[in-house]
Amino acid sequence: MLNDLRYGFQMLAKNLGFTAVAVLSLALGIGANTAIFSLINAVMLKMLPVKQPEHLVLLNWAAQAWPAMIPSLRGTISRDKSGRVISTSFTYRTFEEIHTSNNVLSGMCAFAGAGRLNLVVNGQPGLAESELVSGDYFSALGIQPVLGRLLTPQDDQANASPAAVISYGYWMRR
């Protein structure tokens, strides 16, 4: 066995070009596979860091044809195998109607990505990814604040003072 290994290393040393191409190919292949698996793990396999993540559901609607009037939608919009339009986006008014009539789910919240926001923190300008959420968001997910308070349903009222929650990671970077 040792003779075979010694012979293999001698052949690799004699053919440096082949050795370099082989090592580079292996490194790129392993690196690409690691990156793809990390992405799939983070997005599809790993549970959300919330209480009882297996109890979470994402509501969607389906229609035989594209609805004539759709207000600004965010979220996924696709077609199923039969051609129906499917989306996870609801207007806030629709969310409120579902929330009010809900007698099945233990909690319900709404969320929508809002993109990047310009912020000024301690006089320093910066950008931050943002998410618009309803007041029930954090309680439905069972999340507790490290410091301060989280949003509540009272924050959904039109006359409520503006409120924001920042992530622990953003807080530590700033």
matplotlib code that plots the C-alpha trace (Angstrom):
import matplotlib.pyplot as plt

x = [0.0, 2.8, 4.6, 1.4, 1.1, 4.7, 4.4, 1.3, 3.0, 6.0, 3.7, 1.9, 5.3, 6.4, 3.2, 2.8, 0.4, -2.0, -1.6, -2.5, -5.6, -6.8, -6.4, -8.0, -11.0, -11.5, -11.3, -13.8, -16.2, -16.0, -16.4, -19.4, -21.1, -20.5, -21.9, -25.1, -25.7, -25.2, -27.9, -30.3, -29.7, -30.4, -33.5, -35.2, -33.9, -33.1, -36.0, -36.7, -35.3, -38.8, -41.0, -42.7, -41.6, -43.3, -46.7, -46.2, -48.2, -48.1, -51.5, -52.0, -54.8, -55.5, -57.5, -58.4, -57.3, -55.3, -57.7, -58.8, -57.8, -54.9, -53.4, -49.7, -48.6, -45.5, -44.5, -44.5, -46.8, -46.8, -49.0, -49.6, -49.8, -53.4, -52.6, -54.2, -52.6, -51.2, -49.9, -48.9, -49.8, -52.9, -54.0, -53.9, -57.7, -58.0, -55.5, -57.6, -60.8, -59.1, -57.5, -60.9, -62.7, -59.9, -61.0, -58.5, -55.0, -53.5, -51.9, -51.8, -49.5, -48.7, -45.4, -43.9, -40.4, -39.9, -36.4, -33.5, -34.1, -31.9, -31.3, -29.4, -28.2, -26.3, -25.7, -24.3, -26.1, -26.5, -28.7, -30.7, -32.9, -36.4, -39.6, -43.1, -44.9, -48.2, -48.3, -48.9, -45.7, -43.4, -46.0, -47.1, -43.5, -42.9, -39.9, -38.8, -36.8, -33.2, -33.8, -36.8, -40.2, -41.6, -44.5, -48.0, -51.5, -51.8, -49.0, -51.3, -53.7, -53.6, -53.0, -50.1, -46.7, -44.2, -42.2, -39.4, -37.6, -34.0, -32.3, -29.6, -27.1, -27.8, -27.6, -24.2, -22.8, -23.9]
y = [0.0, 2.5, 1.6, 2.5, 5.8, 6.6, 5.7, 7.9, 10.9, 10.5, 10.4, 13.6, 15.3, 14.5, 15.9, 19.2, 20.6, 17.7, 17.8, 21.5, 21.1, 18.1, 19.9, 23.0, 21.0, 19.2, 22.5, 24.2, 21.2, 20.8, 24.6, 24.9, 21.9, 23.3, 26.7, 25.1, 22.8, 25.8, 27.8, 24.8, 24.1, 27.7, 28.1, 24.8, 22.3, 24.3, 25.1, 28.7, 29.7, 30.2, 28.3, 25.3, 26.0, 22.8, 24.5, 27.4, 27.6, 30.0, 30.9, 31.3, 31.8, 30.3, 31.5, 29.9, 33.1, 36.2, 38.4, 41.5, 43.8, 43.1, 45.8, 45.9, 42.3, 41.2, 37.6, 34.6, 34.5, 31.4, 28.9, 25.3, 22.3, 23.0, 26.6, 28.3, 31.4, 30.9, 33.6, 34.1, 37.8, 39.3, 42.9, 44.1, 44.4, 40.8, 39.8, 41.7, 39.9, 36.5, 37.4, 38.5, 35.4, 33.0, 30.3, 27.6, 29.0, 30.0, 33.1, 35.0, 37.7, 39.5, 40.3, 41.7, 42.6, 46.3, 46.2, 48.5, 51.5, 54.5, 54.9, 57.3, 55.8, 57.9, 60.4, 57.7, 57.1, 53.5, 51.0, 48.1, 45.3, 45.8, 43.8, 45.2, 43.2, 43.2, 43.7, 40.0, 39.0, 38.5, 37.0, 34.5, 33.4, 33.2, 35.7, 37.6, 40.9, 41.1, 44.7, 47.1, 45.9, 44.2, 45.3, 44.6, 44.8, 48.3, 49.3, 48.4, 51.3, 54.3, 56.7, 54.7, 56.2, 54.9, 51.9, 49.8, 46.6, 46.0, 42.6, 41.6, 41.3, 44.9, 46.2, 44.6, 45.9, 49.5]
z = [0.0, 0.9, -2.4, -4.3, -2.6, -3.1, -6.8, -7.1, -5.6, -7.9, -11.0, -9.8, -9.2, -12.7, -14.3, -12.5, -15.2, -14.8, -11.0, -11.0, -13.2, -11.2, -7.8, -9.2, -10.6, -7.3, -5.3, -7.6, -7.5, -3.8, -3.2, -5.5, -3.9, -0.5, -1.4, -3.0, -0.1, 2.4, 0.4, 0.3, 4.0, 5.0, 2.8, 2.7, 5.3, 8.4, 10.7, 11.5, 14.9, 16.5, 18.9, 17.3, 13.7, 12.5, 13.3, 11.0, 7.8, 4.9, 3.4, -0.3, -2.8, -6.2, -9.2, -12.5, -14.3, -13.5, -11.4, -13.3, -10.4, -8.2, -6.0, -5.6, -4.7, -3.0, -2.5, -4.8, -7.8, -9.9, -11.8, -10.8, -13.2, -14.1, -15.0, -11.9, -10.6, -7.1, -4.7, -1.1, -1.3, 0.2, 0.6, 4.1, 4.1, 3.1, 5.9, 8.4, 7.3, 7.5, 10.9, 12.3, 11.2, 12.1, 14.5, 13.5, 13.8, 17.2, 15.8, 12.6, 11.2, 8.0, 6.5, 3.3, 2.2, 1.8, 0.4, 1.5, 3.6, 4.2, 7.9, 10.2, 13.4, 15.9, 13.1, 10.7, 7.5, 6.3, 4.5, 6.0, 4.6, 5.9, 6.4, 7.0, 9.6, 11.5, 15.3, 15.8, 14.0, 16.9, 19.3, 16.6, 16.1, 19.9, 19.7, 22.7, 22.5, 23.8, 24.7, 24.5, 23.2, 20.1, 18.0, 19.3, 17.6, 19.1, 16.7, 13.8, 14.6, 12.3, 15.2, 16.7, 17.0, 14.4, 15.8, 14.4, 15.6, 14.6, 14.5, 17.0, 14.1, 12.9, 16.4, 16.9, 13.6, 14.4]

ax = plt.figure().add_subplot(projection="3d")
ax.plot(x, y, z, "-o")
ax.set_aspect("equal")
plt.show()
